[in-house]
Amino acid sequence: MAGKQWDVVVVGAGNAAFCAALAAREKGASVLMVERAPKELMGGNSRFTAGAFRCVYDGVDDLRAIMPDLTKDEIERSDFGTYTTDQFYDDMFRITQFRTDGELCDRLVGRSRDAMRWLKSKGMKFNPIWGRQAYLIDGKFKFWGGLTVEATGGGPGLIDQHLKLAEKLGIEVRYGVRAHTLVYDGNVVRGVKVKVNGAQDEILCKSVVIACGGFESNAEMRTRYLGPGWELAKVRGTPYNTGDGINMALAIGASSFGNWSGSHAVQWDYNAPEFGDLSVGDNFQKHSYPWGIMINATGRRFVDEGADFRNYTYAKYGAIVLRQPNNFAYQVFDKKIIPMLRDEYRIKRVSKISANTLEEFAHKLEGVDPQGFLDEIKKYNAAVKKDVPYNPNVKDGRCTVGLPINKSNWANTIDEPPFEGYQVGCGVSFTFGGVRIDPDSGQVIDSDMNPIPGLYAAGELVGGIFYFNYPGGTGLMSGAVFGRIAGTGAASARNA
């Protein structure tokens, strides 16, 4: 593998890595991507996502610019609304409790629309998220929560499209290559040391982009940084994101940055495997909880299920479930809501119980105090404000009154059989802590606050963007924006 010197080596082969490679190639650089996974498991966490991109759009014209195949009929029966720059900023600051780095957030939001148009110009195809982000209200699909666009084919489709673009542009991708150490002379990064089929090798280049994910698949690092108990979480995606890129950078003095004790963690089927399964993809998630209730082993509710739209709570509720007794919860629904449940509730591999009476249901909830549950349901049903109409498309204000933890919206009584319960644990998606970068070049900054020549970063391993929580669809958008910045910066460095 040694011999040829590349202009840019990109470590990883997820969305951020491909965007970096694409941008570097666009600037005329020769680009090699090295992917730790075998080809059949490549794509990082991007391949396990639903493919949603949160981006600014001021109306249907902006959407048509990235989805030119939208038909007149589709436009007429859809209320796409808008998602303005101010709304995106508001969501980022509110969701991260005003801790998101101002400059990184500015680039993420301010360049989101252009990044989508750039990907579209390269041949990437997108579609509106008809099924998950739009409800049929008065004969129109009304989009909600600021999340409207996804890659055609979801996460797998996104990676397939990236692969085809890379091949078309002459970007080489090598699989089963684990980068573990940067070639660094104390001044400039000049390549990566890798392990291939058990043998050590070295790849020389003019600059390196690390874009190989966070440390969510490393149980030891999860427990060290996220805290005790996190070794018990399941991993939603790839088993290969074990912090290699972060550790390589820290080893040569990179500045650590961001929310190292934070992660994107969702409610995930309790009996899902240790890591993601590509045959199931994202379907172990269970995201219809705002319409029902969640109870723990004591039979009690423990969170406001209707605090906000799912987009703004799902990435933090997994951690709350992990902290419950025995690390699980049940999502509970009745006949009124069951038809509304998302498709992921209907897969074969699902931890589900059902019954036609609450008494029978209570005794089927494995690991749950049945009397505690029956008592909780009685109090909850009595507290629902039934005079407020239920509307899943808006924060409807249909709440409970007088409970220790009230439900703010979408409070439906649990009283019509059949009753269904879905057992969930915690599924960690990605970690929020990482390395510090220059927001305009993607160059990694060292602990003396100086740029490290030859080293760039993008994707999950960039720290400072997300804290505590995460607005849905922002991960792929961040990967696209900062991948493009890092790839452009890395290509420019070869001429320096």
Steps between C-alpha positions, in 0.01 A plus 500: 500500500799728560654671203258745341454827682143625497396860530225422751423189704153488657460265796145359501228442243181647639318811382751749647794306356346481154416871505861577595629276220259654252605856592872415484460334163306801376810710573715267292655292778569129468296333775518166678235393752590230754211316665548271797190291426480236228317615190171332596491692830645832380330837533540574870197616693365680193390168356291428809314832492169580336689748280339824624674837451390806700553803279383857457229559240285806452227331303420252229743659249793412726372144523455472123862610456613180673202282402423599139286189450229632732177494300235770490258260669747422782552870560126575498422229757786596731545779749879514521505826693843654553804435715684828523853577611361651819295186572805276454707722731221504756476122496875453533535743791187382680577130463865536611409735788689780321831314517554424131813677377387820329736481203445131431125548528521799266671288232262208553187711463628759256641248254233231527295611199806540281638161607176332388513677165864398465419133563209520257730654236732199539213262431358427848124444502264604780132456584253657744456295819137414430459219749676608818483879494163579345146433618193513279297793635191625313609324182857637506828355621621754754871480580607571856808537716724663238603168350382456142769343280668159490740327266328272252521149640563618856840436659588201280394698194711796610813285526428322170471839329823619661683188382385552143606865509842406639553238231392742229749763622795264540504495880649171619343321798689220679322275748624307802762770562517620859685828548641515852786755511577823321836538329613818673849652520411751770415765244284355222273196461636310202287186493345217700621169634251223432434136566389286205437126535709494817798675339622852571541752221540872445320729256667831424310808389499879515204520736266273697129543571379295798128430458459160662240564768490537875568247776149362548601145403774490764344376828805606702501855363122528540528409865803724554344809345121457498498340844429178693233282339571608144676171430146354520366708213449350155665662198257604225754494221838374393729305736804675348462847656734437793661843524803431279493839326461692824776302671738545206449875514528527879825299486668780304362778719157583355271705721206307640174691474130472561263289707710193581241369745220544246364287218212449261311214662150381413246246614604175335344155509603343830598171335686649205854367438812669640560692177279603209373244253490621139216260421285693752667840461340773707190297583601399853424861594158573650401862442122523538530550877360861495153357427507246786661469841828355626525305826795345685540186715305660786206548264535877517543768235836674526514758218277746315442301181332800332749771598577576136493349154681169475779668298601699806478238776585161349878546516499557878228262621715191441736617775205554735379145435849367575480663844173325590492191729644206304567733205172455312158650440177409325322724251126446545221568249134410457265451206472874428871538422608155376406578135721812516814317612800534272600208276783397734239368747387240247828321431539132589786553747315705758462471881123538521218390729127547452180428691131581499470611863723726704517237775630235260731755338649602835598143578656449156740794542812303582702651783233761582307532830144428378322680782723803461413509130122468557511775760699724263259444209201585719657828612623584151165439330322718757747784443460528120331822381247332276339828391810595298503340151787265412709614203832322431607766250542782751578536868132463579503587870299186579673441832459346842439699818613424853749218443856495640617498136239649272477428130504830307348397167328207326368351826271212404328281754604135510159334524398339168613143427711360357795629702855473369834540676845520343806436718786739432850557629763751397655506154796734466543655155808717532702688758520880520859552622787522255774722363505874445510627142536829319142569380613636163763245398412190701861491624551333837616736777756392759483556875707819461222625269717479190398315180668164438637513144373217284215385729130565442182355651128465430195312620424349839853549632478879482421632848310812597190473281258295711447508875252293703263450209469528124243618241415209270674497162785727609767228505497436126475874438803562722687225317422659165588856602820423692601218267489748214696757702764246609542351153540845347751598770698178462521538122612863529776398745676292236591819319630676811 
